Every structure is written in C-alpha cells, then in structure tokens.
C-alpha cells in the first residue's frame, strides 16, 4: 500500500479510537459537577456516593483519552509533515492554546479530583471537579476550532510559493470564529453530553432492572435523563444549523451528505437510501424537495450538486458519506424519541416498572458513541480531497521522509496496543459496574 | 524583525520552548525515574507507596509535554515537521510506551491478582526506562545533526539509524540522570525501610550517572567538535558548564547529609543547566544538517510569522501564571510522606 493511504488509515484509526473517550470525559464531567453540587447543597450522602463512583469511571476514560490524545498531537509532525509546515502558523496556535488554557487546567486539578477526597474541604474538591470539567470543555473549543479551520479556513493569507508556501495568520479572532467553529463546537459539546449521560443512564438502568442500588440509581437516572433529553433535543438545532453552514461554506460536502448530483436542481431529503455513484442516483425513502425546503424553505429551490465541481475537487466516497451522515441523523432522532418517552413515563411514575424500557436504556449507551463516530466520518470524508478545504490536498500533505514500512509498522503497533487497551477498558468498566457505588 | 526588550520573537520563542522542555524534563523526569526504580522494590506495600508518590502528579507532569509539543508545532512548524518525520520510529515507540505506562499506572490497582500486578509492574517500569532513554536518544540525534536536505526533508536510510553510538550514550545519560532525580523524589515521599533502601540506591545511581555523564561529555568534546564552537568563541559562556558541574556536585553532598529537599532542587537545577548547555550549543540553529551546513534549520527559518509569535507570547504571558498556580496548588495539597487511603492506587 502507498504511504498516503497508510498514513490516512493510521490517522483515522488513532483519532477514532481517541474519540471514544473525550466525549465520555466531558459528559461524565458535567454529571460529576451536578452530583457533587447536589451533595454540597443537600448533604445527602447518596450524591456523595454517586460522585465517588462516577469519578472512578471518569478516571478510566480520562486516562485513556489523554494518552491517545498525545498520539494525535505528535502524528501531525510524524505522518503529516507537509501539512504541519503548511498550517503550523495557524493550526499550531490553536493546538498550543489547547495545551496552555485547557489541558493544563484539567490535568492540574485531576490529581485533586481523584486523590483529594480526604485531603481538601468538600467545596475545594467541587472547585477542582469544576476545573477539570471546564478544562475538558475548553479542550473541545480549541480542538474543534483547529479542525473547523481545516473545514472553513479564515483569518489567514498564503505566503511563499511551492514547497515554501504556507498559511500565516492575519486575524486571530477570525481564525477562532471561522464560519463553522461555533456550530460545530455546539454540536460536539452536546454529542459529548449525550455520550456521558447515556453511560450513566445505561449503568443505572441496569441496576434498576436487577434491583440493585435502587434508591441511588433512581436519583442518578432521573438527573441523567433530564440532561439527555434537553441535549438530544438541543442537538436538533445545532445539527440543523451545522447543515446550513455546510451548505453555505462546503457545498460539495453537503451534496455528498445527501447524494445530490445534479448541479442546479432542487434536492430531495432521504430518510435512508443507497447511492449509486456511476448512475448518479439514490434509491431509497425520500421527501421530495426536502433538502431544498430545509435550506431555503422552498421545495423548488435549487441546491448545488456534486456535478458543479470538477471530479478532482469533490469527495469520492459519496455513498459512505451518505450512509454515515444518515446513520448519525437516525440515531439523533432515536435518542430524542427514547429520552422524551422515558421522561414522559418518569413523569407518570411508570418508568421503573417498565423493564423493557430500562433495557432499552441499558443498550442505548452505544448510540451516542456510534453517532459521534459516524458524524466525524461524514465531516472528515466530506472535506476530501482537501485536508485544508480548497487550499491543501490530502495527497500533498503527508510526510515524504517516512517510508510505507515505517507507517505499517507503527500502524500494526497501534492496532495491537489499542485492541489491548479497549479490552482492558471494557473489562475494568464492567468490573466497576458490577462492584457498584 | 519585531523585537521585545531587544530580543527578536523567534529567540523569545526559542526560550519559551526551552523553558517548557526543561519543565517537562524536570517534572516527568522524576516520575520516569521513580518508575525506573519500581522493580527494585520487592514488597507490594513498597510498590504501592512508590506508585502513589507520583499518583496525583504524573498526569499533570505530562501536560508539559503536550504544551511543549504544541509550542514547538506552533512556533517552529518547519522544525516540528522535519524532526518528527525524521525521528519517526523513536517518536512512535515513545508514544507506545507512554500509553503503556499510563495504563499500567491506572490499571495496576484495579485487580488484586499477583500475576495481574506483576505484569503491570513490569510494564510500568520498562516503559518508564524506555521513555527516559528515548528522550535522550532524540536529544543525541539533534545534537549530532541529522541528514536533512535543502527541502528540509530527511534523507536518512534504515529503520534503526536513530540508534547510533552517540544517541545511545545520551539515552543512557538521560536515564541515569532521571533515576537520580526520581530516587531523590521518592526519598522525599517515603519513610522506613523503603527510605533506607532508596538511600543506598541513590548512592549507586549518582556514581552511575557521573561515569556515564563523564564518558558522554568526553565523547562530545572529541568527536562532535561543532558543539563546543560557541564556547570557544565566547569564553564567558564557560560559566554555564562550571555552574552545571557545581550543581551536579551538590547533589551527592546534600544527599549524604540527607537533605533531600535541597538535593531535589539541585537535581532539578542540573537538568535545567544541562538543557541550557544544549541550548547554547545549538542556538541559533535548531537542527543541524549533516549533509550541508546550508541546510541547517535555524530559529529564523523555522519560525512562524511575527503575528503568530506575538499572539502566542501573549498566551504564554496569560497561561504561565495559571499553570504555575494549579501546579503549586496540587503539590501543596499532596506534600509530605505518602499515606495510603481508599482512594490510592
């Protein structure tokens, strides 16, 4: 295999694995803050127990998130040297800001969060928990800003030519608030809250089904359910806003998301479907003119299709992008259905009697994870063939000095280590859950 | 070129990156060192105490690596790209060991089983040793220079070219230095039999470090003459090696008096001084090309734009006191000898 493909596989694999954990840390962080604040306010020992129990699971996700994150930072230099030279001036500053303003905060206070229960006053402990949570939220800001700049570059100019061409920053705040940053950040934050709250829902639903730790689980379930409902509904808005942004700023990506080829025709919206790239058609269940209506409130309004772009400037994996995007949307809708229905049953006082509903929550833990993953797949594959949209092609960005054997070697190494890591994570998580709060 | 207090931005950033790497070496240095000793402790209780000595801080220490890496990427993207792609294999190994080490620390305490704990103990210690060693190996390659061409591309051949004699020597030096540093840290955090054992281990480590450091220094002077050019041209700089030597000599002196607080200060200072020596030997060059001096990457060729550097210097001005603040808070919270409780590893 050639170096470019291997480098892409390695990056895709390491970043996807990494992305299992930070959303859990952010989401669990939010719930830790809630549990601990409630403990401080009510002095109810059950909240204290919840905070301690979930801190242990938080530590597991946080630790793996950190080490797999360090890998990402270094892979820019090792595998994407041309990219790093090209964007360092802009992208690097966002990454450095993440280290100084976010990562230092979360890791600094982490020690107190994990080991400080008996050493500091309860309110100092809460402040540390909030520090860790805010740090993880800030991390998301800078990482999403850096990635969004790749999607919709702003606040820069290009200097130099050929080998020495590079982007230099001209306006820092324009770079930070590039056209897609805010929409995407909100979408990512909410996705993280859902990942965390659904883990809490899953574990406590399991306890409730089994009739263990019932009182404490009812408390935790209720809080997590409210969080999950609010944010899954919120995701509808951030998702819609993001799609509008993509239509405006990355029309080729939007066309790929919906499998829309005709350059100037109105576009349908598919609930599910299959894209035939050769025939340029989608077969499936659709709302005619749905996409046109969603973007322009007019079913006849034309939407830019893939054929408006030269073959070499548009994403090639249209069907995959379509499927990932539609899976994300479908899961989003499922989460709304599940949380609204669950809340309704809770309000009626019937939830805890309905075992099948609780079982649904036990297994729903995978849904936000899958949605987070495929959402990113759609976002990143939709940006192709560019690594920086419209500026630098992925095929030009990888390290020339590294051989395919070296990448293959490290890829196999990472596959093995991450497989082991994942196995151990699941093993220890299960053990902690069995042990209970 | 834009200056601040008469010093140009790339030089300022060189100082910032140098400061961050020194901070990283001092902080993760002692926990790598502590990890390197781990298998020397035979009793489960001792191993737990040693592990909990670094428990609340090792993750915070690694922040310096992330910030240092980010600062290098942002400030000197050309260097970041060239160095990391040229040193591909050692960096990948570094990443794998850093993962193993973290999960070993995190997972060890989660099971009671003897085999389980033994496996993670070995993982933890071997990773710590390899990480300390690999840092030195990369440093050795940087000092010696690597084969980069006019396009800043590595032209080296072979998977294991990074393992040359000089790099092996600097790798061992770093490991020995961190083991001294780590032993002193553990002495500050332990008591009783473990403390007595560490007193002995520290003595041996200091002797080991002196010998390896002596050999490496001699080799540097004899075979890598370009590294002493700066000192020959401006003799005033000799004050730095003299101070370094005094600082090193102070460590066994204070250790024999069992004044480990100050000894830790001086082992930290030694790491700092050694990196200042490295900085003087290199500056203004960051990466020496063994193919042609014209292809050397210096701070000006490697630097980001003035605008970008200015922004990041503001970041540092705001961020550094914050980072320092929480670091002090954490170390203060956990100061004193290790006491195991239900939240310990």
Interface residues (C-beta under 8 A of the other chain):
Chain A: X59 X60 X63 X64 X66 X67 X68 X69 X70 X71 X73 X74 X76 X77 X78 X79 X80 X81 X82 X83 X84 X85 X87 X88 X89 X90 X91 X92 X93 X95 X96 X97 X98 X99 X100 X101 X103 X104 X105 X107 X108 X109 X110 X111 X112 X114 X115 X116 X117 X118 X119 X120 X131 X159 X163 X166 X168 X169 X170 X172 X399 X400 X401 X402 X405 X406 X409 X410 X413 X414 X417 X421 X424 X428 X431
Chain B: X55 X56 X57 X59 X60 X62 X63 X65 X66 X67 X69 X70 X71 X73 X74 X75 X76 X77 X78 X80 X81 X82 X83 X84 X85 X86 X88 X89 X91 X92 X94 X95 X96 X98 X99 X100 X102 X103 X106 X107 X110 X111 X151 X152 X153 X154 X155 X159 X304 X305 X307 X308 X311 X312 X315 X316 X318 X319 X320 X322 X323 X326 X327 X329 X330 X333 X334 X341 X343 X344
